[in-house]
């Protein structure tokens, strides 16, 4: 068995992780109550979907 684990080109995981941390900070700073914090955490987990949607909207697709 090989000692190598993970997928090749795993830098995407690092980008997602940094984006997750940044989104958590952004959304939680703007939260004004308990449920806003919970919603901010959920939004931070799916932040790539928001970016993709806004990018496609910007491009007119």
VEXTOR-493821 format. One record per residue: residue number from 1; chain; residue in three letters; x, y, z of N, C-alpha, C in turn. Coordinates in pm, whole numbers. Example, Ala and Ser with C-alpha at 12.3 -4.5 7.8 and 13.67 -1.06 7.14 Angstrom:
BEGIN
<node n="1" chain="A" res="ALA" n_xx="1319" n_yy="-569" n_zz="780" ca_xx="1230" ca_yy="-450" ca_zz="780" c_xx="1320" c_yy="-330" c_zz="780"/>
<node n="2" chain="A" res="SER" n_xx="1285" n_yy="-225" n_zz="708" ca_xx="1367" ca_yy="-106" ca_zz="714" c_xx="1290" c_yy="3" c_zz="787"/>
//
This chain:
BEGIN
<node n="1" chain="A" res="UNK" n_xx="83" n_yy="-118" n_zz="0" ca_xx="0" ca_yy="0" ca_zz="0" c_xx="88" c_yy="124" c_zz="0"/>
<node n="2" chain="A" res="UNK" n_xx="51" n_yy="218" n_zz="-80" ca_xx="127" ca_yy="342" ca_zz="-94" c_xx="104" c_yy="432" c_zz="27"/>
<node n="3" chain="A" res="UNK" n_xx="206" n_yy="510" n_zz="63" ca_xx="194" ca_yy="603" ca_zz="174" c_xx="131" c_yy="735" c_zz="134"/>
<node n="4" chain="A" res="UNK" n_xx="105" n_yy="752" n_zz="6" ca_xx="48" ca_yy="877" ca_zz="-44" c_xx="-104" c_yy="876" c_zz="-27"/>
<node n="5" chain="A" res="UNK" n_xx="-157" n_yy="984" n_zz="30" ca_xx="-302" ca_yy="993" ca_zz="50" c_xx="-353" c_yy="1124" c_zz="-7"/>
<node n="6" chain="A" res="UNK" n_xx="-482" n_yy="1128" n_zz="-32" ca_xx="-546" ca_yy="1250" ca_zz="-81" c_xx="-542" c_yy="1258" c_zz="-232"/>
<node n="7" chain="A" res="UNK" n_xx="-615" n_yy="1353" n_zz="-281" ca_xx="-624" ca_yy="1373" ca_zz="-425" c_xx="-511" c_yy="1462" c_zz="-473"/>
<node n="8" chain="A" res="UNK" n_xx="-463" n_yy="1440" n_zz="-595" ca_xx="-362" ca_yy="1530" ca_zz="-649" c_xx="-422" c_yy="1669" c_zz="-668"/>
<node n="9" chain="A" res="UNK" n_xx="-342" n_yy="1770" n_zz="-649" ca_xx="-390" ca_yy="1907" ca_zz="-663" c_xx="-484" c_yy="1946" c_zz="-551"/>
<node n="10" chain="A" res="UNK" n_xx="-452" n_yy="1910" n_zz="-431" ca_xx="-539" ca_yy="1937" ca_zz="-316" c_xx="-535" c_yy="2080" c_zz="-268"/>
<node n="11" chain="A" res="UNK" n_xx="-481" n_yy="2173" n_zz="-345" ca_xx="-476" ca_yy="2312" ca_zz="-303" c_xx="-615" c_yy="2373" c_zz="-296"/>
<node n="12" chain="A" res="UNK" n_xx="-711" n_yy="2315" n_zz="-366" ca_xx="-848" ca_yy="2364" ca_zz="-359" c_xx="-905" c_yy="2354" c_zz="-219"/>
<node n="13" chain="A" res="UNK" n_xx="-863" n_yy="2253" n_zz="-145" ca_xx="-908" ca_yy="2240" ca_zz="-7" c_xx="-859" c_yy="2356" c_zz="78"/>
<node n="14" chain="A" res="UNK" n_xx="-737" n_yy="2400" n_zz="54" ca_xx="-683" ca_yy="2513" ca_zz="129" c_xx="-758" c_yy="2641" c_zz="94"/>
<node n="15" chain="A" res="UNK" n_xx="-790" n_yy="2659" n_zz="-33" ca_xx="-864" ca_yy="2778" ca_zz="-75" c_xx="-1003" c_yy="2776" c_zz="-13"/>
<node n="16" chain="A" res="UNK" n_xx="-1068" n_yy="2661" n_zz="-14" ca_xx="-1201" ca_yy="2650" ca_zz="48" c_xx="-1192" c_yy="2677" c_zz="198"/>
<node n="17" chain="A" res="UNK" n_xx="-1091" n_yy="2625" n_zz="263" ca_xx="-1075" ca_yy="2645" ca_zz="407" c_xx="-1053" c_yy="2791" c_zz="442"/>
<node n="18" chain="A" res="UNK" n_xx="-968" n_yy="2858" n_zz="367" ca_xx="-946" ca_yy="3001" ca_zz="392" c_xx="-1072" c_yy="3082" c_zz="363"/>
<node n="19" chain="A" res="UNK" n_xx="-1142" n_yy="3044" n_zz="258" ca_xx="-1268" ca_yy="3111" ca_zz="226" c_xx="-1372" c_yy="3088" c_zz="334"/>
<node n="20" chain="A" res="UNK" n_xx="-1375" n_yy="2968" n_zz="390" ca_xx="-1468" ca_yy="2937" ca_zz="498" c_xx="-1441" c_yy="3024" c_zz="619"/>
<node n="21" chain="A" res="UNK" n_xx="-1314" n_yy="3037" n_zz="656" ca_xx="-1278" ca_yy="3120" ca_zz="770" c_xx="-1315" c_yy="3266" c_zz="744"/>
<node n="22" chain="A" res="UNK" n_xx="-1283" n_yy="3315" n_zz="625" ca_xx="-1316" ca_yy="3452" ca_zz="591" c_xx="-1467" c_yy="3477" c_zz="591"/>
<node n="23" chain="A" res="UNK" n_xx="-1543" n_yy="3382" n_zz="537" ca_xx="-1688" ca_yy="3396" ca_zz="534" c_xx="-1746" c_yy="3391" c_zz="676"/>
<node n="24" chain="A" res="UNK" n_xx="-1691" n_yy="3305" n_zz="760" ca_xx="-1737" ca_yy="3300" ca_zz="900" c_xx="-1717" c_yy="3435" c_zz="968"/>
<node n="25" chain="A" res="UNK" n_xx="-1600" n_yy="3491" n_zz="952" ca_xx="-1572" ca_yy="3621" ca_zz="1013" c_xx="-1668" c_yy="3726" c_zz="958"/>
<node n="26" chain="A" res="UNK" n_xx="-1686" n_yy="3729" n_zz="827" ca_xx="-1773" ca_yy="3829" ca_zz="763" c_xx="-1917" c_yy="3818" c_zz="814"/>
<node n="27" chain="A" res="UNK" n_xx="-1974" n_yy="3698" n_zz="808" ca_xx="-2114" ca_yy="3681" ca_zz="844" c_xx="-2138" c_yy="3696" c_zz="995"/>
<node n="28" chain="A" res="UNK" n_xx="-2047" n_yy="3648" n_zz="1077" ca_xx="-2068" ca_yy="3657" ca_zz="1222" c_xx="-2052" c_yy="3800" c_zz="1271"/>
<node n="29" chain="A" res="UNK" n_xx="-1963" n_yy="3878" n_zz="1210" ca_xx="-1950" ca_yy="4019" ca_zz="1249" c_xx="-2078" c_yy="4095" c_zz="1221"/>
<node n="30" chain="A" res="UNK" n_xx="-2152" n_yy="4056" n_zz="1121" ca_xx="-2274" ca_yy="4127" ca_zz="1084" c_xx="-2399" c_yy="4070" c_zz="1150"/>
<node n="31" chain="A" res="UNK" n_xx="-2383" n_yy="3966" n_zz="1230" ca_xx="-2497" ca_yy="3903" ca_zz="1296" c_xx="-2540" c_yy="3989" c_zz="1416"/>
<node n="32" chain="A" res="UNK" n_xx="-2672" n_yy="3995" n_zz="1436" ca_xx="-2722" ca_yy="4074" ca_zz="1548" c_xx="-2803" c_yy="3992" c_zz="1647"/>
<node n="33" chain="A" res="UNK" n_xx="-2797" n_yy="3862" n_zz="1636" ca_xx="-2868" ca_yy="3775" ca_zz="1729" c_xx="-2826" c_yy="3630" c_zz="1709"/>
<node n="34" chain="A" res="UNK" n_xx="-2881" n_yy="3544" n_zz="1793" ca_xx="-2843" ca_yy="3403" ca_zz="1791" c_xx="-2872" c_yy="3339" c_zz="1655"/>
<node n="35" chain="A" res="UNK" n_xx="-2993" n_yy="3360" n_zz="1603" ca_xx="-3029" ca_yy="3296" ca_zz="1476" c_xx="-2952" c_yy="3355" c_zz="1359"/>
<node n="36" chain="A" res="UNK" n_xx="-2912" n_yy="3480" n_zz="1370" ca_xx="-2828" ca_yy="3541" ca_zz="1266" c_xx="-2691" c_yy="3475" c_zz="1263"/>
<node n="37" chain="A" res="UNK" n_xx="-2640" n_yy="3439" n_zz="1380" ca_xx="-2512" ca_yy="3368" ca_zz="1387" c_xx="-2524" c_yy="3230" c_zz="1325"/>
<node n="38" chain="A" res="UNK" n_xx="-2632" n_yy="3159" n_zz="1358" ca_xx="-2653" ca_yy="3026" ca_zz="1300" c_xx="-2665" c_yy="3035" c_zz="1148"/>
<node n="39" chain="A" res="UNK" n_xx="-2742" n_yy="3132" n_zz="1099" ca_xx="-2755" ca_yy="3151" ca_zz="954" c_xx="-2621" c_yy="3188" c_zz="892"/>
<node n="40" chain="A" res="UNK" n_xx="-2541" n_yy="3269" n_zz="962" ca_xx="-2409" ca_yy="3306" ca_zz="913" c_xx="-2316" c_yy="3186" c_zz="900"/>
<node n="41" chain="A" res="UNK" n_xx="-2323" n_yy="3095" n_zz="995" ca_xx="-2242" ca_yy="2973" ca_zz="989" c_xx="-2284" c_yy="2888" c_zz="869"/>
<node n="42" chain="A" res="UNK" n_xx="-2414" n_yy="2874" n_zz="849" ca_xx="-2462" ca_yy="2796" ca_zz="734" c_xx="-2423" c_yy="2861" c_zz="602"/>
<node n="43" chain="A" res="UNK" n_xx="-2432" n_yy="2993" n_zz="594" ca_xx="-2391" ca_yy="3063" ca_zz="472" c_xx="-2241" c_yy="3047" c_zz="447"/>
<node n="44" chain="A" res="UNK" n_xx="-2163" n_yy="3048" n_zz="554" ca_xx="-2017" ca_yy="3034" ca_zz="540" c_xx="-1980" c_yy="2898" c_zz="484"/>
<node n="45" chain="A" res="UNK" n_xx="-2058" n_yy="2795" n_zz="517" ca_xx="-2029" ca_yy="2661" ca_zz="468" c_xx="-2054" c_yy="2651" c_zz="318"/>
<node n="46" chain="A" res="UNK" n_xx="-2153" n_yy="2722" n_zz="267" ca_xx="-2189" ca_yy="2713" ca_zz="126" c_xx="-2149" c_yy="2838" c_zz="47"/>
<node n="47" chain="A" res="UNK" n_xx="-2048" n_yy="2911" n_zz="93" ca_xx="-2008" ca_yy="3034" ca_zz="27" c_xx="-1972" c_yy="3016" c_zz="-121"/>
<node n="48" chain="A" res="UNK" n_xx="-1918" n_yy="2904" n_zz="-166" ca_xx="-1888" ca_yy="2892" ca_zz="-309" c_xx="-2015" c_yy="2901" c_zz="-396"/>
<node n="49" chain="A" res="UNK" n_xx="-2128" n_yy="2856" n_zz="-345" ca_xx="-2252" ca_yy="2865" ca_zz="-421" c_xx="-2290" c_yy="3011" c_zz="-442"/>
<node n="50" chain="A" res="UNK" n_xx="-2273" n_yy="3094" n_zz="-339" ca_xx="-2304" ca_yy="3237" ca_zz="-352" c_xx="-2210" c_yy="3303" c_zz="-453"/>
<node n="51" chain="A" res="UNK" n_xx="-2084" n_yy="3268" n_zz="-447" ca_xx="-1986" ca_yy="3327" ca_zz="-541" c_xx="-2019" c_yy="3287" c_zz="-684"/>
<node n="52" chain="A" res="UNK" n_xx="-2049" n_yy="3160" n_zz="-706" ca_xx="-2081" ca_yy="3111" ca_zz="-840" c_xx="-2208" c_yy="3178" c_zz="-893"/>
<node n="53" chain="A" res="UNK" n_xx="-2310" n_yy="3188" n_zz="-809" ca_xx="-2435" ca_yy="3252" ca_zz="-850" c_xx="-2412" c_yy="3397" c_zz="-889"/>
<node n="54" chain="A" res="UNK" n_xx="-2341" n_yy="3472" n_zz="-807" ca_xx="-2316" ca_yy="3613" ca_zz="-837" c_xx="-2229" c_yy="3630" c_zz="-961"/>
<node n="55" chain="A" res="UNK" n_xx="-2132" n_yy="3542" n_zz="-980" ca_xx="-2047" ca_yy="3548" ca_zz="-1098" c_xx="-2128" c_yy="3522" c_zz="-1226"/>
<node n="56" chain="A" res="UNK" n_xx="-2213" n_yy="3420" n_zz="-1223" ca_xx="-2295" ca_yy="3391" ca_zz="-1340" c_xx="-2396" c_yy="3503" c_zz="-1366"/>
<node n="57" chain="A" res="UNK" n_xx="-2448" n_yy="3563" n_zz="-1261" ca_xx="-2541" ca_yy="3676" ca_zz="-1277" c_xx="-2467" c_yy="3794" c_zz="-1339"/>
<node n="58" chain="A" res="UNK" n_xx="-2345" n_yy="3817" n_zz="-1294" ca_xx="-2263" ca_yy="3927" ca_zz="-1348" c_xx="-2232" c_yy="3905" c_zz="-1495"/>
<node n="59" chain="A" res="UNK" n_xx="-2204" n_yy="3781" n_zz="-1533" ca_xx="-2170" ca_yy="3749" ca_zz="-1671" c_xx="-2292" c_yy="3744" c_zz="-1761"/>
<node n="60" chain="A" res="UNK" n_xx="-2410" n_yy="3748" n_zz="-1703" ca_xx="-2533" ca_yy="3747" ca_zz="-1782" c_xx="-2573" c_yy="3608" c_zz="-1829"/>
<node n="61" chain="A" res="UNK" n_xx="-2525" n_yy="3507" n_zz="-1762" ca_xx="-2559" ca_yy="3370" ca_zz="-1803" c_xx="-2691" c_yy="3327" c_zz="-1745"/>
//
